[in-house]
Amino acid sequence: MLLRNYMEEVVDRTMEEILSPRDDICKCERCKLDIKALALNHLPPKYVVTDMGYIYTKVNELESQFKADITVAVTNALKIIRKNPRHEEER
């Protein structure tokens, strides 16, 4: 059994849905991690233990309940990172 923050999975999926059709946002690993971290910092953690039946139930409940909040958090994080990308710092 594993303990995991289910919100990370939801943010990953939502982020990919929002990023994939867009060409105006950097999709390098650093920018994607910054978007994810910023979005997660604005969402409550939802920890689950990976028992298959429990997770399937929790996944359905959380996706319908928090989808709007997650989309807003990811979109806001995207706007911030697009204006202030940090990937140039590492070169």
C-alpha positions in Angstrom: 0.0 0.0 0.0 1.1 3.5 -0.8 0.2 6.9 0.7 -0.1 9.5 -2.0 -1.6 12.9 -2.5 -4.3 12.3 -5.1 -4.3 16.0 -6.0 -0.9 15.6 -7.7 -2.5 13.1 -10.1 -5.5 15.4 -10.8 -3.2 18.4 -11.3 -1.0 16.4 -13.7 -4.0 15.4 -15.8 -5.5 18.8 -15.8 -2.2 20.5 -16.6 -1.7 18.2 -19.6 -5.2 18.9 -20.8 -4.7 22.6 -20.6 -1.1 22.6 -22.0 -1.4 20.2 -24.9 -3.3 22.4 -27.3 -1.4 25.6 -26.5 1.7 26.9 -28.2 2.1 30.1 -26.2 3.4 28.4 -23.1 6.8 26.9 -22.5 6.5 23.1 -21.9 10.0 22.4 -20.6 10.3 20.2 -17.5 11.2 23.2 -15.3 8.2 25.2 -16.3 5.8 22.3 -16.0 7.1 21.5 -12.5 6.8 25.2 -11.5 3.2 25.2 -12.7 2.4 22.0 -10.8 4.0 23.2 -7.6 2.3 26.5 -7.7 -1.1 25.0 -8.4 -0.7 22.4 -5.7 0.2 25.1 -3.2 -3.2 26.6 -3.8 -5.1 23.4 -3.4 -5.9 21.3 -0.3 -4.0 18.0 -0.3 -6.1 14.8 -0.5 -4.1 11.8 0.7 -5.3 8.4 -0.1 -4.0 4.8 0.5 -3.9 2.9 -2.8 -6.4 0.2 -2.1 -8.0 -0.2 -5.6 -11.7 0.0 -4.5 -11.0 2.9 -2.2 -9.1 4.9 -4.9 -11.7 4.3 -7.6 -14.4 5.6 -5.3 -12.3 8.5 -4.1 -11.2 9.4 -7.7 -14.7 9.7 -8.9 -15.8 11.8 -5.9 -12.8 14.1 -6.1 -12.9 14.7 -9.8 -16.5 15.9 -9.9 -16.2 17.9 -6.6 -12.9 19.7 -7.2 -12.5 19.9 -11.0 -13.4 23.6 -11.2 -11.0 24.5 -8.3 -8.2 22.4 -9.9 -8.7 24.0 -13.3 -8.6 27.5 -11.8 -5.5 26.7 -9.8 -3.7 25.3 -12.8 -4.8 28.2 -15.1 -3.7 30.8 -12.6 -0.3 29.0 -12.1 0.1 28.9 -15.9 -0.4 32.6 -16.2 2.2 33.3 -13.5 4.8 31.0 -14.9 4.2 32.2 -18.5 5.0 35.7 -17.4 8.0 34.7 -15.2 9.6 31.5 -16.5 12.6 30.3 -14.5 14.0 27.9 -17.0 16.6 30.4 -18.1 18.2 30.5 -14.6 19.6 27.0 -15.0 21.6 27.6 -18.2 
